[in-house]
Amino acid sequence: MVKAKIKSKKPVKKAPVKSKELITKDMPIGDVVSKYPQTIPVFGEHGLHCIGCAIASFESVEQGARSHGVNADSLVKDLNKAAKSKKKAVHEQCSCCSH
């Protein structure tokens, strides 16, 4: 009797896909605002006026969008557009910051 050798296939590990976008839905709002202050007006335009609150430091963009009834994909698209621009953050004076 001849025994056939069965080669076990090892799973191929794929490198994580790097996004071309600067901002993703899973990023904390606080990190986005800190790294890209030019996104502050975009959050406001989408109805997320609490960018300076304590929750923003750990809540993701998607979670914040969901809790405010905002389309996360649309928000992320607009945030990336702003992040890629070199404009400074300009918005109405608000309770979240001293801008």
N, CA, C and O atoms as CSV, one atom per row, in Angstrom:
chain,resi,resn,atom,element,x,y,z
A,1,MET,N,N,0.829,-1.166,0.000
A,1,MET,CA,C,0.000,0.000,0.000
A,1,MET,C,C,0.886,1.246,0.000
A,1,MET,O,O,1.825,1.353,0.789
A,2,VAL,N,N,0.579,2.174,-0.884
A,2,VAL,CA,C,1.354,3.408,-1.008
A,2,VAL,C,C,0.590,4.536,-0.321
A,2,VAL,O,O,-0.588,4.772,-0.591
A,3,LYS,N,N,1.284,5.212,0.561
A,3,LYS,CA,C,0.656,6.341,1.247
A,3,LYS,C,C,0.991,7.627,0.498
A,3,LYS,O,O,2.151,7.919,0.206
A,4,ALA,N,N,-0.036,8.367,0.203
A,4,ALA,CA,C,0.173,9.640,-0.483
A,4,ALA,C,C,0.454,10.716,0.553
A,4,ALA,O,O,-0.194,10.787,1.597
A,5,LYS,N,N,1.416,11.534,0.243
A,5,LYS,CA,C,1.723,12.644,1.134
A,5,LYS,C,C,0.804,13.809,0.799
A,5,LYS,O,O,0.670,14.222,-0.353
A,6,ILE,N,N,0.193,14.309,1.826
A,6,ILE,CA,C,-0.685,15.454,1.629
A,6,ILE,C,C,0.043,16.695,2.129
A,6,ILE,O,O,0.443,16.787,3.290
A,7,LYS,N,N,0.196,17.621,1.238
A,7,LYS,CA,C,0.860,18.867,1.619
A,7,LYS,C,C,-0.170,19.783,2.263
A,7,LYS,O,O,-1.238,20.048,1.712
A,8,SER,N,N,0.184,20.242,3.421
A,8,SER,CA,C,-0.734,21.174,4.074
A,8,SER,C,C,-0.434,22.582,3.560
A,8,SER,O,O,0.715,23.007,3.437
A,9,LYS,N,N,-1.500,23.258,3.277
A,9,LYS,CA,C,-1.341,24.621,2.788
A,9,LYS,C,C,-1.398,25.571,3.963
A,9,LYS,O,O,-2.366,25.594,4.723
A,10,LYS,N,N,-0.358,26.343,4.096
A,10,LYS,CA,C,-0.337,27.349,5.145
A,10,LYS,C,C,-1.092,28.568,4.647
A,10,LYS,O,O,-0.962,28.956,3.486
A,11,PRO,N,N,-1.874,29.164,5.518
A,11,PRO,CA,C,-2.589,30.368,5.077
A,11,PRO,C,C,-1.597,31.484,4.741
A,11,PRO,O,O,-0.636,31.738,5.467
A,12,VAL,N,N,-1.863,32.116,3.650
A,12,VAL,CA,C,-1.005,33.205,3.214
A,12,VAL,C,C,-1.433,34.464,3.950
A,12,VAL,O,O,-2.595,34.868,3.907
A,13,LYS,N,N,-0.474,35.068,4.622
A,13,LYS,CA,C,-0.783,36.297,5.342
A,13,LYS,C,C,-0.655,37.459,4.372
A,13,LYS,O,O,0.360,37.643,3.700
A,14,LYS,N,N,-1.728,38.234,4.331
A,14,LYS,CA,C,-1.723,39.391,3.460
A,14,LYS,C,C,-1.405,40.622,4.291
A,14,LYS,O,O,-1.829,40.750,5.439
A,15,ALA,N,N,-0.668,41.499,3.696
A,15,ALA,CA,C,-0.358,42.763,4.368
A,15,ALA,C,C,-1.633,43.569,4.495
A,15,ALA,O,O,-2.485,43.526,3.608
A,16,PRO,N,N,-1.777,44.309,5.597
A,16,PRO,CA,C,-2.975,45.126,5.733
A,16,PRO,C,C,-3.074,46.129,4.589
A,16,PRO,O,O,-2.079,46.702,4.147
A,17,VAL,N,N,-4.289,46.320,4.134
A,17,VAL,CA,C,-4.510,47.257,3.040
A,17,VAL,C,C,-4.385,48.666,3.583
A,17,VAL,O,O,-5.069,49.047,4.532
A,18,LYS,N,N,-3.510,49.423,2.972
A,18,LYS,CA,C,-3.332,50.805,3.396
A,18,LYS,C,C,-4.305,51.676,2.617
A,18,LYS,O,O,-4.400,51.610,1.391
A,19,SER,N,N,-5.007,52.476,3.358
A,19,SER,CA,C,-5.979,53.365,2.744
A,19,SER,C,C,-5.261,54.563,2.146
A,19,SER,O,O,-4.262,55.040,2.683
A,20,LYS,N,N,-5.784,55.038,1.032
A,20,LYS,CA,C,-5.237,56.240,0.421
A,20,LYS,C,C,-5.735,57.471,1.162
A,20,LYS,O,O,-5.223,58.577,0.985
A,21,GLU,N,N,-6.736,57.254,1.988
A,21,GLU,CA,C,-7.350,58.358,2.712
A,21,GLU,C,C,-6.577,58.648,3.995
A,21,GLU,O,O,-6.028,57.741,4.622
A,22,LEU,N,N,-6.542,59.900,4.370
A,22,LEU,CA,C,-5.880,60.308,5.605
A,22,LEU,C,C,-6.736,59.967,6.814
A,22,LEU,O,O,-6.221,59.641,7.884
A,23,ILE,N,N,-8.045,60.044,6.631
A,23,ILE,CA,C,-8.991,59.841,7.719
A,23,ILE,C,C,-9.888,58.657,7.390
A,23,ILE,O,O,-10.405,58.541,6.279
A,24,THR,N,N,-10.064,57.782,8.373
A,24,THR,CA,C,-10.947,56.636,8.203
A,24,THR,C,C,-12.036,56.679,9.274
A,24,THR,O,O,-11.934,57.418,10.253
A,25,LYS,N,N,-13.070,55.880,9.071
A,25,LYS,CA,C,-14.210,55.870,9.993
A,25,LYS,C,C,-13.841,55.397,11.392
A,25,LYS,O,O,-14.518,55.743,12.360
A,26,ASP,N,N,-12.784,54.615,11.509
A,26,ASP,CA,C,-12.435,54.064,12.814
A,26,ASP,C,C,-11.505,54.958,13.634
A,26,ASP,O,O,-11.163,54.615,14.766
A,27,MET,N,N,-11.096,56.093,13.080
A,27,MET,CA,C,-10.216,57.004,13.806
A,27,MET,C,C,-11.000,57.782,14.869
A,27,MET,O,O,-12.135,58.192,14.624
A,28,PRO,N,N,-10.400,57.988,16.047
A,28,PRO,CA,C,-11.063,58.807,17.066
A,28,PRO,C,C,-11.206,60.253,16.589
A,28,PRO,O,O,-10.294,60.809,15.977
A,29,ILE,N,N,-12.341,60.842,16.873
A,29,ILE,CA,C,-12.606,62.221,16.456
A,29,ILE,C,C,-11.525,63.156,16.989
A,29,ILE,O,O,-11.051,64.035,16.269
A,30,GLY,N,N,-11.137,62.969,18.240
A,30,GLY,CA,C,-10.110,63.815,18.841
A,30,GLY,C,C,-8.803,63.771,18.075
A,30,GLY,O,O,-8.143,64.798,17.914
A,31,ASP,N,N,-8.419,62.590,17.598
A,31,ASP,CA,C,-7.188,62.458,16.809
A,31,ASP,C,C,-7.311,63.180,15.476
A,31,ASP,O,O,-6.369,63.829,15.022
A,32,VAL,N,N,-8.480,63.064,14.853
A,32,VAL,CA,C,-8.701,63.722,13.559
A,32,VAL,C,C,-8.564,65.231,13.720
A,32,VAL,O,O,-7.859,65.882,12.949
A,33,VAL,N,N,-9.238,65.780,14.718
A,33,VAL,CA,C,-9.229,67.224,14.938
A,33,VAL,C,C,-7.830,67.713,15.324
A,33,VAL,O,O,-7.398,68.784,14.898
A,34,SER,N,N,-7.140,66.926,16.123
A,34,SER,CA,C,-5.791,67.302,16.548
A,34,SER,C,C,-4.808,67.293,15.377
A,34,SER,O,O,-3.999,68.208,15.223
A,35,LYS,N,N,-4.890,66.262,14.569
A,35,LYS,CA,C,-3.952,66.106,13.447
A,35,LYS,C,C,-4.329,66.987,12.255
A,35,LYS,O,O,-3.460,67.482,11.537
A,36,TYR,N,N,-5.628,67.174,12.056
A,36,TYR,CA,C,-6.116,67.952,10.915
A,36,TYR,C,C,-7.120,69.003,11.393
A,36,TYR,O,O,-8.323,68.827,11.205
A,37,PRO,N,N,-6.652,70.081,12.000
A,37,PRO,CA,C,-7.581,71.093,12.526
A,37,PRO,C,C,-8.470,71.721,11.456
A,37,PRO,O,O,-9.519,72.281,11.775
A,38,GLN,N,N,-8.066,71.632,10.207
A,38,GLN,CA,C,-8.885,72.182,9.125
A,38,GLN,C,C,-10.184,71.399,8.931
A,38,GLN,O,O,-11.044,71.807,8.150
A,39,THR,N,N,-10.331,70.274,9.640
A,39,THR,CA,C,-11.567,69.489,9.551
A,39,THR,C,C,-12.644,69.982,10.522
A,39,THR,O,O,-13.795,69.555,10.432
A,40,ILE,N,N,-12.289,70.861,11.431
A,40,ILE,CA,C,-13.246,71.329,12.444
A,40,ILE,C,C,-14.537,71.855,11.814
A,40,ILE,O,O,-15.619,71.465,12.254
A,41,PRO,N,N,-14.466,72.727,10.798
A,41,PRO,CA,C,-15.716,73.214,10.197
A,41,PRO,C,C,-16.544,72.107,9.561
A,41,PRO,O,O,-17.772,72.189,9.535
A,42,VAL,N,N,-15.888,71.078,9.051
A,42,VAL,CA,C,-16.604,69.974,8.404
A,42,VAL,C,C,-17.459,69.228,9.427
A,42,VAL,O,O,-18.606,68.880,9.147
A,43,PHE,N,N,-16.906,68.989,10.593
A,43,PHE,CA,C,-17.700,68.344,11.639
A,43,PHE,C,C,-18.942,69.179,11.928
A,43,PHE,O,O,-20.042,68.640,12.045
A,44,GLY,N,N,-18.768,70.494,12.043
A,44,GLY,CA,C,-19.894,71.382,12.312
A,44,GLY,C,C,-20.924,71.370,11.204
A,44,GLY,O,O,-22.126,71.359,11.470
A,45,GLU,N,N,-20.465,71.374,9.963
A,45,GLU,CA,C,-21.378,71.353,8.815
A,45,GLU,C,C,-22.221,70.082,8.795
A,45,GLU,O,O,-23.336,70.076,8.273
A,46,HIS,N,N,-21.691,69.023,9.360
A,46,HIS,CA,C,-22.414,67.748,9.402
A,46,HIS,C,C,-23.204,67.573,10.695
A,46,HIS,O,O,-23.813,66.526,10.914
A,47,GLY,N,N,-23.196,68.582,11.541
A,47,GLY,CA,C,-23.990,68.527,12.768
A,47,GLY,C,C,-23.282,67.954,13.973
A,47,GLY,O,O,-23.920,67.701,14.996
A,48,LEU,N,N,-21.994,67.743,13.883
A,48,LEU,CA,C,-21.216,67.251,15.022
A,48,LEU,C,C,-20.476,68.443,15.623
A,48,LEU,O,O,-19.336,68.734,15.260
A,49,HIS,N,N,-21.138,69.116,16.534
A,49,HIS,CA,C,-20.587,70.333,17.116
A,49,HIS,C,C,-19.817,70.071,18.404
A,49,HIS,O,O,-19.305,71.008,19.017
A,50,CYS,N,N,-19.732,68.842,18.812
A,50,CYS,CA,C,-19.114,68.518,20.105
A,50,CYS,C,C,-17.701,67.963,19.931
A,50,CYS,O,O,-17.307,67.051,20.658
A,51,ILE,N,N,-16.945,68.489,18.997
A,51,ILE,CA,C,-15.607,67.957,18.734
A,51,ILE,C,C,-14.652,68.137,19.901
A,51,ILE,O,O,-13.642,67.438,19.983
A,52,GLY,N,N,-14.952,69.060,20.801
A,52,GLY,CA,C,-14.081,69.299,21.941
A,52,GLY,C,C,-14.522,68.602,23.206
A,52,GLY,O,O,-13.893,68.759,24.253
A,53,CYS,N,N,-15.601,67.829,23.128
A,53,CYS,CA,C,-16.098,67.182,24.349
A,53,CYS,C,C,-15.234,65.966,24.698
A,53,CYS,O,O,-14.457,65.477,23.878
A,54,ALA,N,N,-15.391,65.501,25.918
A,54,ALA,CA,C,-14.579,64.378,26.406
A,54,ALA,C,C,-14.784,63.107,25.591
A,54,ALA,O,O,-13.846,62.330,25.415
A,55,ILE,N,N,-15.983,62.889,25.099
A,55,ILE,CA,C,-16.269,61.677,24.325
A,55,ILE,C,C,-15.497,61.658,23.011
A,55,ILE,O,O,-15.126,60.591,22.522
A,56,ALA,N,N,-15.256,62.832,22.440
A,56,ALA,CA,C,-14.568,62.907,21.147
A,56,ALA,C,C,-13.154,62.346,21.211
A,56,ALA,O,O,-12.588,61.981,20.181
A,57,SER,N,N,-12.580,62.272,22.396
A,57,SER,CA,C,-11.213,61.766,22.495
A,57,SER,C,C,-11.119,60.263,22.233
A,57,SER,O,O,-10.055,59.764,21.868
A,58,PHE,N,N,-12.223,59.540,22.416
A,58,PHE,CA,C,-12.174,58.095,22.157
A,58,PHE,C,C,-13.254,57.595,21.213
A,58,PHE,O,O,-13.191,56.451,20.763
A,59,GLU,N,N,-14.244,58.424,20.902
A,59,GLU,CA,C,-15.309,58.008,19.994
A,59,GLU,C,C,-14.812,58.101,18.553
A,59,GLU,O,O,-14.193,59.092,18.166
A,60,SER,N,N,-15.086,57.064,17.765
A,60,SER,CA,C,-14.641,57.071,16.373
A,60,SER,C,C,-15.522,57.997,15.533
A,60,SER,O,O,-16.625,58.365,15.936
A,61,VAL,N,N,-15.021,58.355,14.385
A,61,VAL,CA,C,-15.788,59.183,13.455
A,61,VAL,C,C,-17.110,58.501,13.136
A,61,VAL,O,O,-18.151,59.157,13.095
A,62,GLU,N,N,-17.081,57.203,12.913
A,62,GLU,CA,C,-18.303,56.465,12.588
A,62,GLU,C,C,-19.283,56.467,13.763
A,62,GLU,O,O,-20.482,56.659,13.563
A,63,GLN,N,N,-18.793,56.260,14.966
A,63,GLN,CA,C,-19.665,56.268,16.137
A,63,GLN,C,C,-20.306,57.641,16.327
A,63,GLN,O,O,-21.500,57.746,16.608
A,64,GLY,N,N,-19.498,58.693,16.171
A,64,GLY,CA,C,-20.024,60.050,16.303
A,64,GLY,C,C,-21.069,60.347,15.251
A,64,GLY,O,O,-22.106,60.942,15.546
A,65,ALA,N,N,-20.799,59.932,14.026
A,65,ALA,CA,C,-21.748,60.147,12.936
A,65,ALA,C,C,-23.057,59.417,13.224
A,65,ALA,O,O,-24.142,59.978,13.074
A,66,ARG,N,N,-22.937,58.169,13.636
A,66,ARG,CA,C,-24.120,57.358,13.918
A,66,ARG,C,C,-24.951,57.979,15.044
A,66,ARG,O,O,-26.178,58.026,14.949
A,67,SER,N,N,-24.300,58.453,16.101
A,67,SER,CA,C,-25.037,59.005,17.239
A,67,SER,C,C,-25.711,60.329,16.907
A,67,SER,O,O,-26.615,60.765,17.620
A,68,HIS,N,N,-25.272,60.975,15.820
A,68,HIS,CA,C,-25.887,62.236,15.394
A,68,HIS,C,C,-26.743,62.070,14.138
A,68,HIS,O,O,-27.220,63.057,13.578
A,69,GLY,N,N,-26.939,60.834,13.698
A,69,GLY,CA,C,-27.764,60.576,12.523
A,69,GLY,C,C,-27.151,61.074,11.226
A,69,GLY,O,O,-27.860,61.514,10.320
A,70,VAL,N,N,-25.832,61.003,11.145
A,70,VAL,CA,C,-25.101,61.506,9.983
A,70,VAL,C,C,-24.554,60.318,9.186
A,70,VAL,O,O,-24.152,59.306,9.762
A,71,ASN,N,N,-24.542,60.451,7.864
A,71,ASN,CA,C,-23.969,59.420,7.002
A,71,ASN,C,C,-22.451,59.447,7.170
A,71,ASN,O,O,-21.803,60.427,6.802
A,72,ALA,N,N,-21.887,58.378,7.722
A,72,ALA,CA,C,-20.458,58.316,8.025
A,72,ALA,C,C,-19.601,58.388,6.766
A,72,ALA,O,O,-18.548,59.026,6.774
A,73,ASP,N,N,-20.036,57.743,5.685
A,73,ASP,CA,C,-19.248,57.764,4.452
A,73,ASP,C,C,-19.144,59.171,3.886
A,73,ASP,O,O,-18.080,59.590,3.430
A,74,SER,N,N,-20.244,59.891,3.919
A,74,SER,CA,C,-20.250,61.268,3.431
A,74,SER,C,C,-19.355,62.151,4.309
A,74,SER,O,O,-18.605,62.985,3.802
A,75,LEU,N,N,-19.443,61.960,5.619
A,75,LEU,CA,C,-18.612,62.727,6.547
A,75,LEU,C,C,-17.138,62.463,6.300
A,75,LEU,O,O,-16.347,63.402,6.206
A,76,VAL,N,N,-16.759,61.199,6.195
A,76,VAL,CA,C,-15.353,60.840,5.979
A,76,VAL,C,C,-14.851,61.416,4.656
A,76,VAL,O,O,-13.717,61.890,4.576
A,77,LYS,N,N,-15.677,61.376,3.632
A,77,LYS,CA,C,-15.296,61.935,2.333
A,77,LYS,C,C,-14.990,63.428,2.477
A,77,LYS,O,O,-13.971,63.907,1.978
A,78,ASP,N,N,-15.869,64.156,3.155
A,78,ASP,CA,C,-15.670,65.594,3.333
A,78,ASP,C,C,-14.492,65.894,4.265
A,78,ASP,O,O,-13.771,66.871,4.063
A,79,LEU,N,N,-14.300,65.053,5.282
A,79,LEU,CA,C,-13.165,65.244,6.181
A,79,LEU,C,C,-11.849,65.071,5.438
A,79,LEU,O,O,-10.912,65.843,5.640
A,80,ASN,N,N,-11.778,64.059,4.577
A,80,ASN,CA,C,-10.555,63.829,3.806
A,80,ASN,C,C,-10.280,64.969,2.841
A,80,ASN,O,O,-9.132,65.367,2.641
A,81,LYS,N,N,-11.330,65.482,2.255
A,81,LYS,CA,C,-11.172,66.619,1.342
A,81,LYS,C,C,-10.552,67.801,2.095
A,81,LYS,O,O,-9.633,68.452,1.599
A,82,ALA,N,N,-11.067,68.067,3.293
A,82,ALA,CA,C,-10.539,69.165,4.105
A,82,ALA,C,C,-9.123,68.871,4.590
A,82,ALA,O,O,-8.269,69.757,4.592
A,83,ALA,N,N,-8.873,67.631,5.001
A,83,ALA,CA,C,-7.559,67.261,5.520
A,83,ALA,C,C,-6.472,67.401,4.464
A,83,ALA,O,O,-5.328,67.731,4.776
A,84,LYS,N,N,-6.834,67.151,3.233
A,84,LYS,CA,C,-5.851,67.245,2.147
A,84,LYS,C,C,-5.594,68.680,1.713
A,84,LYS,O,O,-4.627,68.959,1.004
A,85,SER,N,N,-6.460,69.585,2.141
A,85,SER,CA,C,-6.262,70.995,1.802
A,85,SER,C,C,-5.294,71.607,2.806
A,85,SER,O,O,-5.074,71.045,3.878
A,86,LYS,N,N,-4.739,72.710,2.478
A,86,LYS,CA,C,-3.780,73.364,3.357
A,86,LYS,C,C,-4.416,74.544,4.089
A,86,LYS,O,O,-3.720,75.351,4.704
A,87,LYS,N,N,-5.741,74.635,4.016
A,87,LYS,CA,C,-6.438,75.740,4.661
A,87,LYS,C,C,-6.368,75.599,6.175
A,87,LYS,O,O,-6.359,74.491,6.712
A,88,LYS,N,N,-6.318,76.742,6.852
A,88,LYS,CA,C,-6.347,76.741,8.310
A,88,LYS,C,C,-7.788,76.596,8.766
A,88,LYS,O,O,-8.723,76.915,8.032
A,89,ALA,N,N,-7.949,76.117,9.971
A,89,ALA,CA,C,-9.287,75.957,10.543
A,89,ALA,C,C,-9.891,77.326,10.798
A,89,ALA,O,O,-9.323,78.147,11.518
A,90,VAL,N,N,-11.037,77.559,10.204
A,90,VAL,CA,C,-11.760,78.801,10.430
A,90,VAL,C,C,-13.211,78.424,10.651
A,90,VAL,O,O,-13.855,77.848,9.774
A,91,HIS,N,N,-13.713,78.749,11.815
A,91,HIS,CA,C,-15.128,78.499,12.097
A,91,HIS,C,C,-15.608,79.503,13.115
A,91,HIS,O,O,-14.824,80.202,13.756
A,92,GLU,N,N,-16.890,79.553,13.244
A,92,GLU,CA,C,-17.483,80.473,14.209
A,92,GLU,C,C,-17.008,80.111,15.609
A,92,GLU,O,O,-16.791,78.940,15.921
A,93,GLN,N,N,-16.850,81.127,16.443
A,93,GLN,CA,C,-16.431,80.852,17.799
A,93,GLN,C,C,-17.469,79.940,18.449
A,93,GLN,O,O,-18.671,80.181,18.334
A,94,CYS,N,N,-17.014,78.919,19.114
A,94,CYS,CA,C,-17.926,77.967,19.709
A,94,CYS,C,C,-17.442,77.580,21.096
A,94,CYS,O,O,-16.379,78.013,21.539
A,95,SER,N,N,-18.214,76.780,21.759
A,95,SER,CA,C,-17.855,76.375,23.112
A,95,SER,C,C,-16.775,75.297,23.146
A,95,SER,O,O,-16.233,74.994,24.209
A,96,CYS,N,N,-16.459,74.714,21.978
A,96,CYS,CA,C,-15.501,73.606,21.974
A,96,CYS,C,C,-14.052,74.060,22.005
A,96,CYS,O,O,-13.166,73.309,22.413
A,97,CYS,N,N,-13.815,75.289,21.575
A,97,CYS,CA,C,-12.427,75.730,21.517
A,97,CYS,C,C,-12.397,77.254,21.447
A,97,CYS,O,O,-13.442,77.902,21.501
A,98,SER,N,N,-11.238,77.804,21.331
A,98,SER,CA,C,-11.116,79.261,21.314
A,98,SER,C,C,-10.896,79.818,19.909
A,98,SER,O,O,-10.517,80.980,19.764
A,99,HIS,N,N,-11.124,79.024,18.890
A,99,HIS,CA,C,-10.945,79.514,17.507
A,99,HIS,C,C,-11.985,80.541,17.163
A,99,HIS,O,O,-11.993,81.063,16.048
